[in-house]
Every structure is written in C-alpha cells, then in structure tokens.
C-alpha cells in the first residue's frame, strides 16, 4: 500500500507524531512518504491508497494550511483518510470539565475531517489526537483565558510541556498500525 503522511507543524509537535506514524507504516511493509503540507496539493493525495493528515489545533479546528489542502481534494478521490492533531488543551478522558475544555478548544478538528470526507466521497478512518507543548503565545492565552486558577495552571502546564511524550508517540504508532492492518 502507498501511504502518505502529510503534516503541518509550527513547533515540531505535529511533525513528531507524523514521523511516528511514518515509522509504523514502514514497519507494516508499506511504501511511505512523510511530507510537509507545503510540499502537497489536494490532487497529489489521490496518488496514495492511504493518507494520514496532521495539524496542530488552531481556534478549536485544524490549521488554515490543512483546511486549504482539504478543500482542494478533488471529489471522488479514492484514497482513505485518517487525521491526527496535536493540541494544547487537556485530554477529554479526565472527567466532565476535561471533556468540556477539549470540545471547546479542539472539538472542531474531527468535524472538519469528517465533513471533508463526506463532501468528497472519501472513507474517513478516524482521528488521533494528543497534547502538544504549547508555544509561549498559547501558554499566555491559556493562562489568562482558560485556566486562571494558579494551582490548576501549575498542574496543567507542568504536564502539557512534556508532550508529546513517549506514550503519545507509541499511541500514534498503534493508531496507524490498527488502521493499516484493517
């Protein structure tokens, strides 16, 4: 199978996940190309059987360069698409507050991939997401807007700065392996 792992990354978080997905696909015996979004056009995605497309989360959604690429995929393309995103919000598994924060600050990412696939007649295989260390501008925004409580902030930022962790990298690999095995 020909597999493309395309990504947009500003701080390196999403690139690290893209590289992990590429490793997993190669280990599965697939022909793999890992490329930055800047190297791709929507029509080029059709040259592959499977495409993993990654983005940092911006304003609760995928970044503009990824949206533009998705918008330029020709209708009727035959490849299968999976998305992956890195975000600086909390993981939704921690409870109600965590789910609310995740949906508020990263919830549109899945919807963008799903809508693109539906509109273009592409099979959507799923979305992988994990935390990524926030850049200083995002840190300030989160501190001042989302988590003003000092104790809660310290717990959040101590954890967030560690990501993506080795566990995140392994989870990305397992995500890719499970999709490529099916």
Secondary structure, 3 states (H helix, E strand, C coil): CEEEEEECCCCCHHHHHHHHHHHHHHHCCCEEEEEEHHHCCHHHHHHCCEEEEEEEEECCEECHHHHHHHHCCCCCCCCEEEEEEEECCCCHHHCHHHHHHHHHHHCHHHHHHHHHHHHHCCEEEEEEEEECCCCHHHHHHHHHHHCCCHHHHHHHHHHHCCCCCHHHHHHHHHHHHHHHHC
